[in-house]
Amino acid sequence: MVSLIIMKGSGFLLVALLKNGQLLSLIDRWTKEQLAELRKNESFFCPACQNEVILKLGTRRMPHFAHKKEGACPFEHEAESPYHVSGKIDLFQWLENQALDVQLEPYFHSIQQRPDLALATERLYAIEYQCSTLSEALFLKRNAQYKSEGIRPIWILGAHHLHRLTAYRFKLPRFQWLFAQHVSSSQRQPIIFYYCPQTKRLTRLVHLIPFSSYYTFSVPVVEKLERMCFRDLLQPPNVPLPAPFWHEWLAQKKKWRLTFTMYPTPTNRSICADFYSHHPPALFPCEAGWPVAHGYLFETPAFIWQTYILLFLQNDDQVYSLPSLYAWLKEKIAEQKIAVRHLPLAQAYPYTRAVYEYIEWLVQLGYLQWVHQKAVRRTKGWTFPRTIEEALLEDRRLLEQAKRKSYNGRGK
């Protein structure tokens, strides 16, 4: 059994112990007048270190407890912004209003971790509201410690991290991908949560479909927190890909054709060298660069890892085994031409699932034919356009087929 105490780091506490051992929470709708009267006749103590703390009732900050200067708390952590504190209180009260067994700022002695909230239902959840950046190493450490105690973490990012470029395109750096999580066993794709304490809205990014290392297409589902219940966090919303999504994707594919070679990184130069032996990179096969449901398993843009697959499957009527294709891609990964995405909270599938979905899509479009469960034969050649104009025309033609086929891959 994990033992808990309620505490808050960086000298800023929302809870404290009274002289009789009773726990006092400052979010229990006290007025400043009531707290000022209480302060005259009561002493307060840190639940973690048992040192005396001061109740502060200033006008610039919310009421809080603080350690005395000479009484540093060994359990203190990094400072929290008012944005973070406000959001954490919102989430706590939201869960409390549902008559759930929720605790604010619990301390797990056995693993020395202090999530923002702990929720006990049929299992124990640690709910982390993350507003500042943290290192990947620390993130992995915290999740491993929760897992060691059978605690399931749910991470919610501060909405100020969410950078929306268009209706369905977002700037999603590596840091935010750490928070992509599977919330149910039946879920195909991970989801990322964002909460804004200013608008009181929770955003769920679903259908995460990366276009490049930094830009991701997604469908945002935004709702008032008060209209949701905790179970909504465990059941991803069932929303379709809207029609404008495909037009935005096609516009980005056009941009890639026109600008990819303008970014001469060592990796890009290496990739271009591979592609130039077959065709100019800007005129990569029209059959490459399309979304598949598990494409998020790659950091590398879809047009690159899919072009490598097409280059492997070069000859008509030749039988290609899936194991040989996977071995080919493994070589490209070792050469750092293709990068696999590390998702500590969504490790249900290997990257080969995305590859299989793409192969299945090519089968449905008539380019490949299954020979048996683990081998295919190419029945139609790839489209290598001769000009940009020809490439864009063929991309638009394939778009209509992609809209019907890309998201129906079975995946294995």
Secondary structure, DSSP 8 states (H G I E B T S, - for coil): ---EEE--STT-BSEEE-TTS-EEETTS---HHHHHHHHHH--EE-TTT--EEEEE--SSS--EEEE-TT---TT------HHHHHHHHHHHHHHHTTT-EEEESEEETTTTB--SEEEESSSEEEEEEE-S---HHHHHHHHHHHHHTT-EEEEEEEGGG-EE-SSSEEE--HHHHTT-B--STT-SS-BEEEEETTTTEEEEEEEEEESSSSEEEEEEEEEEGGG--THHHHS-------HHHHHHHHHHHHHHHHHGGGS--HHHHHHHHHHHTTS-GGG--TTSS---TTGGGBSS-HHHHHHHHHHHS-SBT-EEEHHHHHHHHHHHHHTTSS-B---TT--SS-THHHHHHHHHHHHHTTSEEEEETTEEEE-S-----SSHHHHHHHHHHHHHHHHHHGGG----
